[in-house]
């Protein structure tokens, strides 16, 4: 359980750091990706993009 929570957190951090590049690919605009202002800062929570990338990575790993 803790491994999955840690993996999800790491995926969120990685996706958040690559946000400008991923938006050009269409990720970050999916239903379930949240963006809001909190204390004057933009906060981006890419839940749907994280699930999509996780599924793609698991299919690639299973294929290899």
PDBQT receptor file of N, H, CA, C and O in Angstrom, charges set to zero:
ATOM      1  N   UNK A   1       0.821  -1.192   0.000  1.00  0.00    +0.000 N 
ATOM      2  CA  UNK A   1       0.000   0.000   0.000  1.00  0.00    +0.000 C 
ATOM      3  C   UNK A   1       0.864   1.254   0.000  1.00  0.00    +0.000 C 
ATOM      4  O   UNK A   1       0.592   2.210  -0.727  1.00  0.00    +0.000 OA
ATOM      5  N   UNK A   2       1.900   1.240   0.816  1.00  0.00    +0.000 N 
ATOM      6  H   UNK A   2       2.121   0.464   1.407  1.00  0.00    +0.000 HD
ATOM      7  CA  UNK A   2       2.772   2.416   0.900  1.00  0.00    +0.000 C 
ATOM      8  C   UNK A   2       3.552   2.602  -0.396  1.00  0.00    +0.000 C 
ATOM      9  O   UNK A   2       3.813   3.732  -0.809  1.00  0.00    +0.000 OA
ATOM     10  N   UNK A   3       3.925   1.496  -1.039  1.00  0.00    +0.000 N 
ATOM     11  H   UNK A   3       3.713   0.578  -0.704  1.00  0.00    +0.000 HD
ATOM     12  CA  UNK A   3       4.646   1.608  -2.313  1.00  0.00    +0.000 C 
ATOM     13  C   UNK A   3       3.791   2.292  -3.373  1.00  0.00    +0.000 C 
ATOM     14  O   UNK A   3       4.291   3.127  -4.128  1.00  0.00    +0.000 OA
ATOM     15  N   UNK A   4       2.503   1.945  -3.436  1.00  0.00    +0.000 N 
ATOM     16  H   UNK A   4       2.098   1.268  -2.823  1.00  0.00    +0.000 HD
ATOM     17  CA  UNK A   4       1.618   2.552  -4.432  1.00  0.00    +0.000 C 
ATOM     18  C   UNK A   4       1.405   4.028  -4.139  1.00  0.00    +0.000 C 
ATOM     19  O   UNK A   4       1.348   4.847  -5.056  1.00  0.00    +0.000 OA
ATOM     20  N   UNK A   5       1.289   4.366  -2.867  1.00  0.00    +0.000 N 
ATOM     21  H   UNK A   5       1.335   3.700  -2.122  1.00  0.00    +0.000 HD
ATOM     22  CA  UNK A   5       1.138   5.764  -2.495  1.00  0.00    +0.000 C 
ATOM     23  C   UNK A   5       2.391   6.550  -2.854  1.00  0.00    +0.000 C 
ATOM     24  O   UNK A   5       2.301   7.665  -3.368  1.00  0.00    +0.000 OA
ATOM     25  N   UNK A   6       3.542   5.983  -2.589  1.00  0.00    +0.000 N 
ATOM     26  H   UNK A   6       3.615   5.077  -2.171  1.00  0.00    +0.000 HD
ATOM     27  CA  UNK A   6       4.799   6.634  -2.940  1.00  0.00    +0.000 C 
ATOM     28  C   UNK A   6       4.958   6.747  -4.455  1.00  0.00    +0.000 C 
ATOM     29  O   UNK A   6       5.407   7.778  -4.956  1.00  0.00    +0.000 OA
ATOM     30  N   UNK A   7       4.595   5.699  -5.182  1.00  0.00    +0.000 N 
ATOM     31  H   UNK A   7       4.231   4.861  -4.776  1.00  0.00    +0.000 HD
ATOM     32  CA  UNK A   7       4.691   5.737  -6.644  1.00  0.00    +0.000 C 
ATOM     33  C   UNK A   7       3.758   6.787  -7.232  1.00  0.00    +0.000 C 
ATOM     34  O   UNK A   7       4.129   7.479  -8.180  1.00  0.00    +0.000 OA
ATOM     35  N   UNK A   8       2.559   6.913  -6.687  1.00  0.00    +0.000 N 
ATOM     36  H   UNK A   8       2.258   6.350  -5.917  1.00  0.00    +0.000 HD
ATOM     37  CA  UNK A   8       1.624   7.932  -7.155  1.00  0.00    +0.000 C 
ATOM     38  C   UNK A   8       2.143   9.322  -6.867  1.00  0.00    +0.000 C 
ATOM     39  O   UNK A   8       2.028  10.214  -7.707  1.00  0.00    +0.000 OA
ATOM     40  N   UNK A   9       2.714   9.520  -5.684  1.00  0.00    +0.000 N 
ATOM     41  H   UNK A   9       2.807   8.796  -5.001  1.00  0.00    +0.000 HD
ATOM     42  CA  UNK A   9       3.283  10.815  -5.333  1.00  0.00    +0.000 C 
ATOM     43  C   UNK A   9       4.444  11.175  -6.259  1.00  0.00    +0.000 C 
ATOM     44  O   UNK A   9       4.538  12.315  -6.716  1.00  0.00    +0.000 OA
ATOM     45  N   UNK A  10       5.314  10.230  -6.537  1.00  0.00    +0.000 N 
ATOM     46  H   UNK A  10       5.238   9.305  -6.166  1.00  0.00    +0.000 HD
ATOM     47  CA  UNK A  10       6.446  10.481  -7.436  1.00  0.00    +0.000 C 
ATOM     48  C   UNK A  10       5.948  10.790  -8.841  1.00  0.00    +0.000 C 
ATOM     49  O   UNK A  10       6.482  11.679  -9.506  1.00  0.00    +0.000 OA
ATOM     50  N   UNK A  11       4.929  10.064  -9.299  1.00  0.00    +0.000 N 
ATOM     51  H   UNK A  11       4.496   9.342  -8.759  1.00  0.00    +0.000 HD
ATOM     52  CA  UNK A  11       4.367  10.329 -10.622  1.00  0.00    +0.000 C 
ATOM     53  C   UNK A  11       3.767  11.723 -10.688  1.00  0.00    +0.000 C 
ATOM     54  O   UNK A  11       3.926  12.414 -11.694  1.00  0.00    +0.000 OA
ATOM     55  N   UNK A  12       3.082  12.148  -9.639  1.00  0.00    +0.000 N 
ATOM     56  H   UNK A  12       2.953  11.587  -8.821  1.00  0.00    +0.000 HD
ATOM     57  CA  UNK A  12       2.516  13.493  -9.605  1.00  0.00    +0.000 C 
ATOM     58  C   UNK A  12       3.608  14.559  -9.655  1.00  0.00    +0.000 C 
ATOM     59  O   UNK A  12       3.454  15.570 -10.339  1.00  0.00    +0.000 OA
ATOM     60  N   UNK A  13       4.702  14.342  -8.939  1.00  0.00    +0.000 N 
ATOM     61  H   UNK A  13       4.827  13.520  -8.383  1.00  0.00    +0.000 HD
ATOM     62  CA  UNK A  13       5.804  15.307  -8.932  1.00  0.00    +0.000 C 
ATOM     63  C   UNK A  13       6.453  15.372 -10.314  1.00  0.00    +0.000 C 
ATOM     64  O   UNK A  13       6.755  16.460 -10.805  1.00  0.00    +0.000 OA
ATOM     65  N   UNK A  14       6.668  14.226 -10.935  1.00  0.00    +0.000 N 
ATOM     66  H   UNK A  14       6.422  13.343 -10.536  1.00  0.00    +0.000 HD
ATOM     67  CA  UNK A  14       7.300  14.193 -12.263  1.00  0.00    +0.000 C 
ATOM     68  C   UNK A  14       6.405  14.851 -13.302  1.00  0.00    +0.000 C 
ATOM     69  O   UNK A  14       6.867  15.658 -14.108  1.00  0.00    +0.000 OA
ATOM     70  N   UNK A  15       5.133  14.507 -13.281  1.00  0.00    +0.000 N 
ATOM     71  H   UNK A  15       4.757  13.852 -12.626  1.00  0.00    +0.000 HD
ATOM     72  CA  UNK A  15       4.211  15.105 -14.248  1.00  0.00    +0.000 C 
ATOM     73  C   UNK A  15       4.104  16.602 -14.027  1.00  0.00    +0.000 C 
ATOM     74  O   UNK A  15       4.027  17.370 -14.986  1.00  0.00    +0.000 OA
ATOM     75  N   UNK A  16       4.097  17.022 -12.771  1.00  0.00    +0.000 N 
ATOM     76  H   UNK A  16       4.159  16.399 -11.992  1.00  0.00    +0.000 HD
ATOM     77  CA  UNK A  16       4.005  18.449 -12.474  1.00  0.00    +0.000 C 
ATOM     78  C   UNK A  16       5.247  19.202 -12.957  1.00  0.00    +0.000 C 
ATOM     79  O   UNK A  16       5.144  20.359 -13.364  1.00  0.00    +0.000 OA
ATOM     80  N   UNK A  17       6.406  18.568 -12.916  1.00  0.00    +0.000 N 
ATOM     81  H   UNK A  17       6.490  17.628 -12.585  1.00  0.00    +0.000 HD
ATOM     82  CA  UNK A  17       7.613  19.246 -13.387  1.00  0.00    +0.000 C 
ATOM     83  C   UNK A  17       7.667  19.322 -14.916  1.00  0.00    +0.000 C 
ATOM     84  O   UNK A  17       8.297  20.223 -15.471  1.00  0.00    +0.000 OA
ATOM     85  N   UNK A  18       7.013  18.383 -15.593  1.00  0.00    +0.000 N 
ATOM     86  H   UNK A  18       6.501  17.652 -15.142  1.00  0.00    +0.000 HD
ATOM     87  CA  UNK A  18       6.992  18.373 -17.053  1.00  0.00    +0.000 C 
ATOM     88  C   UNK A  18       5.698  18.942 -17.625  1.00  0.00    +0.000 C 
ATOM     89  O   UNK A  18       5.371  18.680 -18.783  1.00  0.00    +0.000 OA
ATOM     90  N   UNK A  19       4.967  19.706 -16.843  1.00  0.00    +0.000 N 
ATOM     91  H   UNK A  19       5.232  19.918 -15.902  1.00  0.00    +0.000 HD
ATOM     92  CA  UNK A  19       3.658  20.219 -17.240  1.00  0.00    +0.000 C 
ATOM     93  C   UNK A  19       3.675  20.985 -18.565  1.00  0.00    +0.000 C 
ATOM     94  O   UNK A  19       2.843  20.695 -19.424  1.00  0.00    +0.000 OA
ATOM     95  N   UNK A  20       4.577  21.944 -18.773  1.00  0.00    +0.000 N 
ATOM     96  H   UNK A  20       5.253  22.180 -18.074  1.00  0.00    +0.000 HD
ATOM     97  CA  UNK A  20       4.530  22.680 -20.059  1.00  0.00    +0.000 C 
ATOM     98  C   UNK A  20       4.740  21.769 -21.271  1.00  0.00    +0.000 C 
ATOM     99  O   UNK A  20       4.084  21.946 -22.297  1.00  0.00    +0.000 OA
ATOM    100  N   UNK A  21       5.634  20.813 -21.163  1.00  0.00    +0.000 N 
ATOM    101  H   UNK A  21       6.167  20.669 -20.329  1.00  0.00    +0.000 HD
ATOM    102  CA  UNK A  21       5.908  19.901 -22.273  1.00  0.00    +0.000 C 
ATOM    103  C   UNK A  21       4.736  18.945 -22.493  1.00  0.00    +0.000 C 
ATOM    104  O   UNK A  21       4.375  18.652 -23.633  1.00  0.00    +0.000 OA
ATOM    105  N   UNK A  22       4.143  18.460 -21.401  1.00  0.00    +0.000 N 
ATOM    106  H   UNK A  22       4.436  18.698 -20.475  1.00  0.00    +0.000 HD
ATOM    107  CA  UNK A  22       3.038  17.516 -21.518  1.00  0.00    +0.000 C 
ATOM    108  C   UNK A  22       1.766  18.174 -22.037  1.00  0.00    +0.000 C 
ATOM    109  O   UNK A  22       0.949  17.515 -22.680  1.00  0.00    +0.000 OA
ATOM    110  N   UNK A  23       1.588  19.465 -21.767  1.00  0.00    +0.000 N 
ATOM    111  H   UNK A  23       2.252  20.001 -21.245  1.00  0.00    +0.000 HD
ATOM    112  CA  UNK A  23       0.387  20.152 -22.267  1.00  0.00    +0.000 C 
ATOM    113  C   UNK A  23       0.401  20.265 -23.779  1.00  0.00    +0.000 C 
ATOM    114  O   UNK A  23      -0.655  20.264 -24.411  1.00  0.00    +0.000 OA
ATOM    115  N   UNK A  24       1.581  20.362 -24.366  1.00  0.00    +0.000 N 
ATOM    116  H   UNK A  24       2.439  20.363 -23.853  1.00  0.00    +0.000 HD
ATOM    117  CA  UNK A  24       1.657  20.388 -25.820  1.00  0.00    +0.000 C 
ATOM    118  C   UNK A  24       1.221  19.055 -26.414  1.00  0.00    +0.000 C 
ATOM    119  O   UNK A  24       0.757  19.004 -27.553  1.00  0.00    +0.000 OA
ATOM    120  N   UNK A  25       1.369  17.966 -25.643  1.00  0.00    +0.000 N 
ATOM    121  H   UNK A  25       1.746  18.007 -24.718  1.00  0.00    +0.000 HD
ATOM    122  CA  UNK A  25       0.935  16.643 -26.091  1.00  0.00    +0.000 C 
ATOM    123  C   UNK A  25      -0.536  16.377 -25.795  1.00  0.00    +0.000 C 
ATOM    124  O   UNK A  25      -1.088  15.377 -26.254  1.00  0.00    +0.000 OA
ATOM    125  N   UNK A  26      -1.178  17.265 -25.028  1.00  0.00    +0.000 N 
ATOM    126  H   UNK A  26      -0.729  18.077 -24.655  1.00  0.00    +0.000 HD
ATOM    127  CA  UNK A  26      -2.592  17.098 -24.717  1.00  0.00    +0.000 C 
ATOM    128  C   UNK A  26      -2.859  16.595 -23.315  1.00  0.00    +0.000 C 
ATOM    129  O   UNK A  26      -4.010  16.574 -22.880  1.00  0.00    +0.000 OA
ATOM    130  N   UNK A  27      -1.827  16.190 -22.599  1.00  0.00    +0.000 N 
ATOM    131  H   UNK A  27      -0.892  16.207 -22.953  1.00  0.00    +0.000 HD
ATOM    132  CA  UNK A  27      -2.022  15.758 -21.224  1.00  0.00    +0.000 C 
ATOM    133  C   UNK A  27      -2.159  16.984 -20.332  1.00  0.00    +0.000 C 
ATOM    134  O   UNK A  27      -1.576  18.033 -20.606  1.00  0.00    +0.000 OA
ATOM    135  N   UNK A  28      -2.917  16.844 -19.287  1.00  0.00    +0.000 N 
ATOM    136  H   UNK A  28      -3.391  15.992 -19.064  1.00  0.00    +0.000 HD
ATOM    137  CA  UNK A  28      -3.156  17.980 -18.404  1.00  0.00    +0.000 C 
ATOM    138  C   UNK A  28      -4.451  18.689 -18.714  1.00  0.00    +0.000 C 
ATOM    139  O   UNK A  28      -4.872  19.573 -17.969  1.00  0.00    +0.000 OA
ATOM    140  N   UNK A  29      -5.079  18.317 -19.792  1.00  0.00    +0.000 N 
ATOM    141  H   UNK A  29      -4.736  17.598 -20.398  1.00  0.00    +0.000 HD
ATOM    142  CA  UNK A  29      -6.375  18.893 -20.162  1.00  0.00    +0.000 C 
ATOM    143  C   UNK A  29      -7.467  17.832 -20.162  1.00  0.00    +0.000 C 
ATOM    144  O   UNK A  29      -8.553  18.058 -20.695  1.00  0.00    +0.000 OA
ATOM    145  N   UNK A  30      -7.187  16.693 -19.577  1.00  0.00    +0.000 N 
ATOM    146  H   UNK A  30      -6.304  16.510 -19.144  1.00  0.00    +0.000 HD
ATOM    147  CA  UNK A  30      -8.162  15.613 -19.522  1.00  0.00    +0.000 C 
ATOM    148  C   UNK A  30      -9.177  15.873 -18.413  1.00  0.00    +0.000 C 
ATOM    149  O   UNK A  30      -8.869  16.575 -17.450  1.00  0.00    +0.000 OA
ATOM    150  N   UNK A  31     -10.376  15.321 -18.532  1.00  0.00    +0.000 N 
ATOM    151  H   UNK A  31     -10.627  14.751 -19.315  1.00  0.00    +0.000 HD
ATOM    152  CA  UNK A  31     -11.313  15.430 -17.408  1.00  0.00    +0.000 C 
ATOM    153  C   UNK A  31     -10.728  14.687 -16.209  1.00  0.00    +0.000 C 
ATOM    154  O   UNK A  31     -10.362  13.518 -16.330  1.00  0.00    +0.000 OA
ATOM    155  N   UNK A  32     -10.638  15.325 -15.093  1.00  0.00    +0.000 N 
ATOM    156  H   UNK A  32     -10.935  16.275 -14.994  1.00  0.00    +0.000 HD
ATOM    157  CA  UNK A  32     -10.026  14.732 -13.905  1.00  0.00    +0.000 C 
ATOM    158  C   UNK A  32      -8.697  15.363 -13.569  1.00  0.00    +0.000 C 
ATOM    159  O   UNK A  32      -8.122  15.063 -12.522  1.00  0.00    +0.000 OA
ATOM    160  N   UNK A  33      -8.194  16.226 -14.425  1.00  0.00    +0.000 N 
ATOM    161  H   UNK A  33      -8.660  16.470 -15.275  1.00  0.00    +0.000 HD
ATOM    162  CA  UNK A  33      -6.985  17.005 -14.131  1.00  0.00    +0.000 C 
ATOM    163  C   UNK A  33      -7.436  18.353 -13.578  1.00  0.00    +0.000 C 
ATOM    164  O   UNK A  33      -8.141  19.106 -14.250  1.00  0.00    +0.000 OA
ATOM    165  N   UNK A  34      -7.032  18.642 -12.376  1.00  0.00    +0.000 N 
ATOM    166  H   UNK A  34      -6.459  18.030 -11.830  1.00  0.00    +0.000 HD
ATOM    167  CA  UNK A  34      -7.506  19.839 -11.693  1.00  0.00    +0.000 C 
ATOM    168  C   UNK A  34      -6.412  20.891 -11.636  1.00  0.00    +0.000 C 
ATOM    169  O   UNK A  34      -5.246  20.574 -11.401  1.00  0.00    +0.000 OA
ATOM    170  N   UNK A  35      -6.790  22.137 -11.850  1.00  0.00    +0.000 N 
ATOM    171  H   UNK A  35      -7.738  22.394 -12.041  1.00  0.00    +0.000 HD
ATOM    172  CA  UNK A  35      -5.876  23.262 -11.726  1.00  0.00    +0.000 C 
ATOM    173  C   UNK A  35      -6.635  24.381 -11.020  1.00  0.00    +0.000 C 
ATOM    174  O   UNK A  35      -7.720  24.774 -11.447  1.00  0.00    +0.000 OA
ATOM    175  N   UNK A  36      -6.053  24.887  -9.938  1.00  0.00    +0.000 N 
ATOM    176  H   UNK A  36      -5.172  24.567  -9.591  1.00  0.00    +0.000 HD
ATOM    177  CA  UNK A  36      -6.700  25.948  -9.180  1.00  0.00    +0.000 C 
ATOM    178  C   UNK A  36      -5.644  26.818  -8.522  1.00  0.00    +0.000 C 
ATOM    179  O   UNK A  36      -4.476  26.439  -8.437  1.00  0.00    +0.000 OA
ATOM    180  N   UNK A  37      -6.063  27.985  -8.058  1.00  0.00    +0.000 N 
ATOM    181  H   UNK A  37      -7.012  28.293  -8.127  1.00  0.00    +0.000 HD
ATOM    182  CA  UNK A  37      -5.170  28.905  -7.364  1.00  0.00    +0.000 C 
ATOM    183  C   UNK A  37      -5.368  28.739  -5.871  1.00  0.00    +0.000 C 
ATOM    184  O   UNK A  37      -6.498  28.708  -5.386  1.00  0.00    +0.000 OA
ATOM    185  N   UNK A  38      -4.265  28.632  -5.144  1.00  0.00    +0.000 N 
ATOM    186  H   UNK A  38      -3.347  28.657  -5.538  1.00  0.00    +0.000 HD
ATOM    187  CA  UNK A  38      -4.297  28.488  -3.700  1.00  0.00    +0.000 C 
ATOM    188  C   UNK A  38      -3.218  29.383  -3.114  1.00  0.00    +0.000 C 
ATOM    189  O   UNK A  38      -2.029  29.175  -3.353  1.00  0.00    +0.000 OA
ATOM    190  N   UNK A  39      -3.631  30.364  -2.359  1.00  0.00    +0.000 N 
ATOM    191  H   UNK A  39      -4.598  30.533  -2.165  1.00  0.00    +0.000 HD
ATOM    192  CA  UNK A  39      -2.720  31.337  -1.749  1.00  0.00    +0.000 C 
ATOM    193  C   UNK A  39      -1.862  32.047  -2.796  1.00  0.00    +0.000 C 
ATOM    194  O   UNK A  39      -0.682  32.310  -2.563  1.00  0.00    +0.000 OA
ATOM    195  N   UNK A  40      -2.451  32.351  -3.939  1.00  0.00    +0.000 N 
ATOM    196  H   UNK A  40      -3.409  32.138  -4.129  1.00  0.00    +0.000 HD
ATOM    197  CA  UNK A  40      -1.757  33.086  -4.986  1.00  0.00    +0.000 C 
ATOM    198  C   UNK A  40      -0.861  32.232  -5.874  1.00  0.00    +0.000 C 
ATOM    199  O   UNK A  40      -0.165  32.772  -6.734  1.00  0.00    +0.000 OA
ATOM    200  N   UNK A  41      -0.859  30.925  -5.693  1.00  0.00    +0.000 N 
ATOM    201  H   UNK A  41      -1.425  30.486  -4.995  1.00  0.00    +0.000 HD
ATOM    202  CA  UNK A  41      -0.037  30.034  -6.511  1.00  0.00    +0.000 C 
ATOM    203  C   UNK A  41      -0.940  29.110  -7.308  1.00  0.00    +0.000 C 
ATOM    204  O   UNK A  41      -2.002  28.708  -6.833  1.00  0.00    +0.000 OA
ATOM    205  N   UNK A  42      -0.524  28.779  -8.503  1.00  0.00    +0.000 N 
ATOM    206  H   UNK A  42       0.338  29.106  -8.889  1.00  0.00    +0.000 HD
ATOM    207  CA  UNK A  42      -1.264  27.819  -9.320  1.00  0.00    +0.000 C 
ATOM    208  C   UNK A  42      -0.902  26.408  -8.872  1.00  0.00    +0.000 C 
ATOM    209  O   UNK A  42       0.273  26.046  -8.807  1.00  0.00    +0.000 OA
ATOM    210  N   UNK A  43      -1.916  25.625  -8.567  1.00  0.00    +0.000 N 
ATOM    211  H   UNK A  43      -2.870  25.919  -8.620  1.00  0.00    +0.000 HD
ATOM    212  CA  UNK A  43      -1.719  24.236  -8.156  1.00  0.00    +0.000 C 
ATOM    213  C   UNK A  43      -2.337  23.358  -9.229  1.00  0.00    +0.000 C 
ATOM    214  O   UNK A  43      -3.481  23.565  -9.634  1.00  0.00    +0.000 OA
ATOM    215  N   UNK A  44      -1.574  22.383  -9.683  1.00  0.00    +0.000 N 
ATOM    216  H   UNK A  44      -0.645  22.215  -9.353  1.00  0.00    +0.000 HD
ATOM    217  CA  UNK A  44      -2.001  21.486 -10.751  1.00  0.00    +0.000 C 
ATOM    218  C   UNK A  44      -1.992  20.060 -10.217  1.00  0.00    +0.000 C 
ATOM    219  O   UNK A  44      -0.952  19.573  -9.773  1.00  0.00    +0.000 OA
ATOM    220  N   UNK A  45      -3.133  19.388 -10.256  1.00  0.00    +0.000 N 
ATOM    221  H   UNK A  45      -3.978  19.783 -10.616  1.00  0.00    +0.000 HD
ATOM    222  CA  UNK A  45      -3.252  18.006  -9.795  1.00  0.00    +0.000 C 
ATOM    223  C   UNK A  45      -3.713  17.153 -10.971  1.00  0.00    +0.000 C 
ATOM    224  O   UNK A  45      -4.906  17.106 -11.273  1.00  0.00    +0.000 OA
ATOM    225  N   UNK A  46      -2.775  16.477 -11.636  1.00  0.00    +0.000 N 
ATOM    226  H   UNK A  46      -1.806  16.515 -11.391  1.00  0.00    +0.000 HD
ATOM    227  CA  UNK A  46      -3.111  15.718 -12.854  1.00  0.00    +0.000 C 
ATOM    228  C   UNK A  46      -3.532  14.283 -12.567  1.00  0.00    +0.000 C 
ATOM    229  O   UNK A  46      -2.784  13.355 -12.874  1.00  0.00    +0.000 OA
ATOM    230  N   UNK A  47      -4.692  14.082 -11.995  1.00  0.00    +0.000 N 
ATOM    231  H   UNK A  47      -5.300  14.836 -11.746  1.00  0.00    +0.000 HD
ATOM    232  CA  UNK A  47      -5.120  12.729 -11.638  1.00  0.00    +0.000 C 
ATOM    233  C   UNK A  47      -5.374  11.864 -12.873  1.00  0.00    +0.000 C 
ATOM    234  O   UNK A  47      -4.870  10.744 -12.947  1.00  0.00    +0.000 OA
ATOM    235  N   UNK A  48      -6.122  12.345 -13.813  1.00  0.00    +0.000 N 
ATOM    236  H   UNK A  48      -6.532  13.255 -13.753  1.00  0.00    +0.000 HD
ATOM    237  CA  UNK A  48      -6.445  11.554 -15.006  1.00  0.00    +0.000 C 
ATOM    238  C   UNK A  48      -5.191  11.294 -15.845  1.00  0.00    +0.000 C 
ATOM    239  O   UNK A  48      -5.020  10.201 -16.386  1.00  0.00    +0.000 OA
ATOM    240  N   UNK A  49      -4.329  12.283 -15.951  1.00  0.00    +0.000 N 
ATOM    241  H   UNK A  49      -4.467  13.171 -15.512  1.00  0.00    +0.000 HD
ATOM    242  CA  UNK A  49      -3.087  12.092 -16.711  1.00  0.00    +0.000 C 
ATOM    243  C   UNK A  49      -2.185  11.065 -16.033  1.00  0.00    +0.000 C 
ATOM    244  O   UNK A  49      -1.517  10.281 -16.706  1.00  0.00    +0.000 OA
ATOM    245  N   UNK A  50      -2.166  11.070 -14.702  1.00  0.00    +0.000 N 
ATOM    246  H   UNK A  50      -2.709  11.707 -14.155  1.00  0.00    +0.000 HD
ATOM    247  CA  UNK A  50      -1.365  10.096 -13.973  1.00  0.00    +0.000 C 
ATOM    248  C   UNK A  50      -1.871   8.678 -14.217  1.00  0.00    +0.000 C 
ATOM    249  O   UNK A  50      -1.076   7.757 -14.405  1.00  0.00    +0.000 OA
ATOM    250  N   UNK A  51      -3.180   8.502 -14.215  1.00  0.00    +0.000 N 
ATOM    251  H   UNK A  51      -3.826   9.251 -14.062  1.00  0.00    +0.000 HD
ATOM    252  CA  UNK A  51      -3.752   7.178 -14.470  1.00  0.00    +0.000 C 
ATOM    253  C   UNK A  51      -3.449   6.736 -15.896  1.00  0.00    +0.000 C 
ATOM    254  O   UNK A  51      -3.092   5.581 -16.125  1.00  0.00    +0.000 OA
ATOM    255  N   UNK A  52      -3.589   7.643 -16.852  1.00  0.00    +0.000 N 
ATOM    256  H   UNK A  52      -3.879   8.582 -16.666  1.00  0.00    +0.000 HD
ATOM    257  CA  UNK A  52      -3.311   7.311 -18.248  1.00  0.00    +0.000 C 
ATOM    258  C   UNK A  52      -1.851   6.918 -18.447  1.00  0.00    +0.000 C 
ATOM    259  O   UNK A  52      -1.562   5.925 -19.114  1.00  0.00    +0.000 OA
ATOM    260  N   UNK A  53      -0.948   7.675 -17.887  1.00  0.00    +0.000 N 
ATOM    261  H   UNK A  53      -1.182   8.482 -17.345  1.00  0.00    +0.000 HD
ATOM    262  CA  UNK A  53       0.481   7.360 -18.020  1.00  0.00    +0.000 C 
ATOM    263  C   UNK A  53       0.809   6.051 -17.312  1.00  0.00    +0.000 C 
ATOM    264  O   UNK A  53       1.619   5.268 -17.808  1.00  0.00    +0.000 OA
ATOM    265  N   UNK A  54       0.195   5.805 -16.164  1.00  0.00    +0.000 N 
ATOM    266  H   UNK A  54      -0.463   6.441 -15.761  1.00  0.00    +0.000 HD
ATOM    267  CA  UNK A  54       0.418   4.557 -15.435  1.00  0.00    +0.000 C 
ATOM    268  C   UNK A  54      -0.026   3.350 -16.249  1.00  0.00    +0.000 C 
ATOM    269  O   UNK A  54       0.672   2.337 -16.296  1.00  0.00    +0.000 OA
ATOM    270  N   UNK A  55      -1.184   3.456 -16.888  1.00  0.00    +0.000 N 
ATOM    271  H   UNK A  55      -1.751   4.279 -16.850  1.00  0.00    +0.000 HD
ATOM    272  CA  UNK A  55      -1.670   2.360 -17.729  1.00  0.00    +0.000 C 
ATOM    273  C   UNK A  55      -0.749   2.143 -18.917  1.00  0.00    +0.000 C 
ATOM    274  O   UNK A  55      -0.429   1.002 -19.251  1.00  0.00    +0.000 OA
ATOM    275  N   UNK A  56      -0.324   3.209 -19.550  1.00  0.00    +0.000 N 
ATOM    276  H   UNK A  56      -0.584   4.135 -19.278  1.00  0.00    +0.000 HD
ATOM    277  CA  UNK A  56       0.586   3.082 -20.694  1.00  0.00    +0.000 C 
ATOM    278  C   UNK A  56       1.909   2.446 -20.295  1.00  0.00    +0.000 C 
ATOM    279  O   UNK A  56       2.415   1.571 -20.998  1.00  0.00    +0.000 OA
ATOM    280  N   UNK A  57       2.469   2.876 -19.178  1.00  0.00    +0.000 N 
ATOM    281  H   UNK A  57       2.058   3.586 -18.607  1.00  0.00    +0.000 HD
ATOM    282  CA  UNK A  57       3.741   2.313 -18.713  1.00  0.00    +0.000 C 
ATOM    283  C   UNK A  57       3.585   0.837 -18.350  1.00  0.00    +0.000 C 
ATOM    284  O   UNK A  57       4.455   0.025 -18.665  1.00  0.00    +0.000 OA
ATOM    285  N   UNK A  58       2.477   0.485 -17.687  1.00  0.00    +0.000 N 
ATOM    286  H   UNK A  58       1.770   1.145 -17.431  1.00  0.00    +0.000 HD
ATOM    287  CA  UNK A  58       2.277  -0.917 -17.323  1.00  0.00    +0.000 C 
ATOM    288  C   UNK A  58       2.090  -1.788 -18.564  1.00  0.00    +0.000 C 
ATOM    289  O   UNK A  58       2.554  -2.928 -18.586  1.00  0.00    +0.000 OA
ATOM    290  N   UNK A  59       1.418  -1.276 -19.597  1.00  0.00    +0.000 N 
ATOM    291  H   UNK A  59       1.041  -0.350 -19.579  1.00  0.00    +0.000 HD
ATOM    292  CA  UNK A  59       1.285  -2.047 -20.841  1.00  0.00    +0.000 C 
ATOM    293  C   UNK A  59       2.625  -2.210 -21.537  1.00  0.00    +0.000 C 
ATOM    294  O   UNK A  59       2.907  -3.275 -22.086  1.00  0.00    +0.000 OA
ATOM    295  N   UNK A  60       3.443  -1.190 -21.525  1.00  0.00    +0.000 N 
ATOM    296  H   UNK A  60       3.214  -0.325 -21.079  1.00  0.00    +0.000 HD
ATOM    297  CA  UNK A  60       4.777  -1.287 -22.133  1.00  0.00    +0.000 C 
ATOM    298  C   UNK A  60       5.632  -2.297 -21.388  1.00  0.00    +0.000 C 
ATOM    299  O   UNK A  60       6.321  -3.107 -22.008  1.00  0.00    +0.000 OA
ATOM    300  N   UNK A  61       5.593  -2.255 -20.055  1.00  0.00    +0.000 N 
ATOM    301  H   UNK A  61       5.034  -1.597 -19.551  1.00  0.00    +0.000 HD
ATOM    302  CA  UNK A  61       6.384  -3.192 -19.259  1.00  0.00    +0.000 C 
ATOM    303  C   UNK A  61       5.888  -4.616 -19.455  1.00  0.00    +0.000 C 
ATOM    304  O   UNK A  61       6.693  -5.544 -19.540  1.00  0.00    +0.000 OA
ATOM    305  N   UNK A  62       4.585  -4.800 -19.526  1.00  0.00    +0.000 N 
ATOM    306  H   UNK A  62       3.932  -4.046 -19.457  1.00  0.00    +0.000 HD
ATOM    307  CA  UNK A  62       4.043  -6.134 -19.737  1.00  0.00    +0.000 C 
ATOM    308  C   UNK A  62       4.399  -6.664 -21.129  1.00  0.00    +0.000 C 
ATOM    309  O   UNK A  62       4.643  -7.857 -21.311  1.00  0.00    +0.000 OA
ATOM    310  N   UNK A  63       4.423  -5.762 -22.097  1.00  0.00    +0.000 N 
ATOM    311  H   UNK A  63       4.225  -4.793 -21.949  1.00  0.00    +0.000 HD
ATOM    312  CA  UNK A  63       4.764  -6.152 -23.464  1.00  0.00    +0.000 C 
ATOM    313  C   UNK A  63       6.227  -6.564 -23.571  1.00  0.00    +0.000 C 
ATOM    314  O   UNK A  63       6.561  -7.499 -24.297  1.00  0.00    +0.000 OA
ATOM    315  N   UNK A  64       7.099  -5.865 -22.846  1.00  0.00    +0.000 N 
ATOM    316  H   UNK A  64       6.828  -5.104 -22.256  1.00  0.00    +0.000 HD
ATOM    317  CA  UNK A  64       8.535  -6.201 -22.889  1.00  0.00    +0.000 C 
ATOM    318  C   UNK A  64       8.779  -7.433 -22.070  1.00  0.00    +0.000 C 
ATOM    319  O   UNK A  64       9.916  -7.892 -21.968  1.00  0.00    +0.000 OA
TER     320      UNK A  64
